[in-house]
Amino acid sequence: MQADSLAFPDGLTIRRLGEEEVSRFDGGPIGTLGFRRARTSGPHEFVLEGEMDEPKILGNSPPKGEGIAARAKTVLDKAVLCLRTFKEGHVGYDFIHFCPVRFSPLGLASLGAGDKYIPFGSYSLTVAEYEPLRAHAKMVYACSDTAMEMACSRLADAENRDRPRDQIVDAVIGMEALLLAGIEDRRSELSFRFSLNYAMLFPRDQRQHAYRVARDLYGLRSSIAHGSSLEKDKFRIAGEKLALAEAGKRATGALRTVIMYFLPRKGTQYKDHKFWQRRYFGLREPK
């Protein structure tokens, strides 16, 4: 991004590293090279930065609750979840560095492999996306519904997959979490209801195409989950022949569409069968 910093919820900031900081994180004396994880993608340009409190423990009494490392990972994972659900791209973190805010006689270690493997690629933000990202992050942080949390988590996982079949499975499971949230008996025509509910989120002239997209994605996901062979070069999604990687991107895009439809709205409409009935019959939403 062009900006040097961007404020995030939970006291975090996305900040551009200075030249000295890049040298400190990625360079250093040659004698320390064996103790640092080798970079394969070059120096990083940005960090996620924040402050945490760590109590001083006297004697042999162990601290209560999670340690600072686990708490830091929870905070950073939430921020990465916001970024991955906001738009397509490869983003994450590979190290957590602890630095004292004021003088401290105790050394603080850095933790490697803080995130899962991040595929090669990039994640960029335009100036016009700064405020929408912050608004999106606030909604993600405020969300406590398990179905929406599942959908966001699956989208974040799908964006981090390097195998298209895994991407499709994650994305369609995330769509199921919202589109089928109000169905108690999930054994009855799940594919039909899944596809119909997805189509209901679109204008009338786009619903038939959306229905076919969801139906074919659900069928492809079922084939993958049930261990069926995927030897074909192309897979048909709404009449369009796509490579498996393209189908994976189509699945993650569809899940993002569902999340972006429901996340700004208050409540959990996707669990209410009356909401879906109103969509089916074109009835007005209650005030």
N, C-alpha and C positions, 0 to 999 in steps of 0.2 A: 504494500500500500504506500501511498505518497506521504501520509502523515507519519510523524515520528512516534506518536503514541495514540492509543485509543482506550478510553476508560471502559471497563467491563464490570458487571455486577460482582458482588461478594468481595469488593475491595481489590479486584485484579486490574491490571493494566497490560495491554499489549504494547510493548515498547521496542523501538529499534535500538540495537546494540551499537555502542560507539566503537571506534577502531581499537582502542586499548582493551575493551571488553572482549572483542572478537579474538584478539591475540591471547588474552588470558584464558578464555574457554577452549580455544582450538589450537593454541600454540604452546609456548612454554619451553623450559629447558629440555634438552634432548634426553637427559637422564630420567625424565618422568614419562617418556612416551610409552613405555611398557605398562604403565599403570592407568593409562587413559584409553577409552574406547576409540578405535580408529574411525575416522569419518570417511564415508564413501560418497557423500553427496556434497562435500564442500562445507565451509563454515555457514552456520545459520545466521539469518539476518535479524530475526526478532525473538523476543522472549515473552513469556507470560510471567508477570511479576506481581508479588503481593507480600503482605506481612502476616506473620502468625506469632502467637504467644506460646512460649515453652516454659513451664514452671521449673524453678531450680529445686532439686530434690536433695535434701540433706540426709545423711545416714544411708541405711540399706532398704528403706521403704520403696517398693516399686511404684512408679506413677500409675494413677488410675486412668482407665480408658485407653483409647488409641494413642500411639505415639505420634510425634510430629510428622514422621514420614508418611504414615497412613492417612493422616488428616490432610496433608498437602496433596497427596495423590487424589483424594476425593474432590478437593476443590479444583484441581487442574483437569480432572476427567470431566467435570461438569462444564468447564469452559470449552474444552475440545468438543463436547457433545453439541454445544450451541453452534460452534463453527461448522461442524459437519452437517448439521441439519439445516443450516441457513442456505448453503449452496454447495455445488459440486466442487471437489478438489481434494487433494491429499494434504492433511494437516495433523499434527500430533506433537508429542514431545518425547525426547529420548533420555533426558537427564533432569534430575531435580538438584539444584545447587542451593545449599543453605549458607547464608552470609549473615553475621550479626549486624543489627542496625547500629548498635553502639559497641564500644570496646568490650571484648570478651576474651578472657584468658584461655577459653576452651575452643578447640578446633571443631568445626562443623563439617561433616562429610558430604560428598555428593553421591547421589544414588543413580545408578545406571538402569537402563531398560525400564524407565518409568511408564512407558506405553508399549502397546503391542507393535509389531513390525509395521512400519509405515511405507507403503509402496512409493517408488520414485514418482515424482511429480511436483506440483506446486499448488499453492492456494493464494489467490490474490483478491484484494478488495479495491473497488473504485471509490472515489470520494462520495458518490451518490449512494453507496451502500453502507456508509458508516452508521447513520442514524437508524436505517431499517435493521441492521445487525444488532445494535444496542437494544432496540425495541423487541426484537425476536429473543434475544438473550434474557431479557427481563421476564418474558412470558415463560420461557423454558425453566428458569430458576423458580418461578412462582407456581409451576404446575406440580400437583401432588397426586394426580389420578394415575393409577397403575397402568391402564390401557394406553394412555398417551405416553407415559414413560417408556412402556414397552415399544411403542411405535418409534419414538425418537431414538431409543437405544439400538433398535434394529437398523434404522437408517444410518446411524453413525457407524455401525459394524459393516453395513453394505458398502459404504464409501471407502472403507479401509480394506476391502477384499481385493485380492489380485486374481482370483479365479471367478469367472463370470457365473458359474453354476452356484457358488456360495453366495454371490451378490444377489442372484435372483431369489434364492430361498429366504435370505434375510429380509429382502424388500417385501416379498409377498406375505411373509409372516407378520411384518409390521403393518401392512395394509389390513390383514385379517383382524388385528387387535382393535382397530377402529371400526372397520366396516361391518364386522360381525359381533361387536361388543354387546348389542342388545338382544342377541339370539341365545336363548337358553338351551335349545336342542340343536347342537351344531352338526348333527348327523344328517339333517334334512336339507338336501339340495344346497350345500354350502357354496358350490361353484356358482350356481345361478344367483343366489342372494348376494354373494361377494361382488359379482359383476354388475348386478342391478344397482346395488347401493353405490358403487363407484360411479356409475353413469349418472345417478341422481345429483351428483355434485356439479354437473356441467349444465350449460344452457341447452335448451331443447334440441337445437340443430347439431349439437356435438355429442349427444348422449349415445346414439347408436355406435359411433366409432369408439367412444370411451368404454362402452359395454364390451365390445370385441377385444379391446386392449386388455381389460381386466380378465376376461374369460381366458384368453390365450396365455396370459402371464400365470394365471392360477393353474392352468393345465401343464405348463412347462415346469412350474415349481413342483407339482405333484409327481411328474415324471422323474425329476431330479431326486426328490425326497424318497421315492420308492425304488431308487436304484436302477431305473431304466437306462438303456444305452443312449448316449447322445453323440452318435457317430455322424450325424448330418452336419453339413457345413452351414446351412441356413435354417432358421426357424421362423415360422409364420406368426406374426403378431399383427392382428387386425388387417390381414391381407397383405402385409408388407413382410418381405423376406429379410431377416436380420441375422447377422452372425451372433454367436452366443454372447460375446462381449457387448455388442450393441443392445441385445435383449436385456443384459444386466443393467446397462445405463437406463434403458426404458423403464425397468422395474423400479430403480431407485428414484427416477424422476416422478413416477406415478405415486410412490409413497410420500415423497416430499409434497406433492400436490394435495394429498389427503391431509397431511399434518398442517400445512399452511391454511387449509380451509377451516379446520376446527380449532387450532391453537388460539387464534385471536378472539374466538367467541367464548363468553363466560359459560361455565358449566360443562357438562359431559353429554351434549346432545346426541352423540353417536351411540350412546347406550339406551336412548329412549326410542322405543318402537313407534311412538306417536310422531316423532320427528320424521322418521323414514316414511310413515304413511302419508304425512303431509307432502313430502317430496314426491311420492308416487303419484298422488292425485292432483298435484299442483295447487294445494291449498295454501293460504297465507299463513305466515308465522304469527303466533300470538304475540301481543304487545308485552 
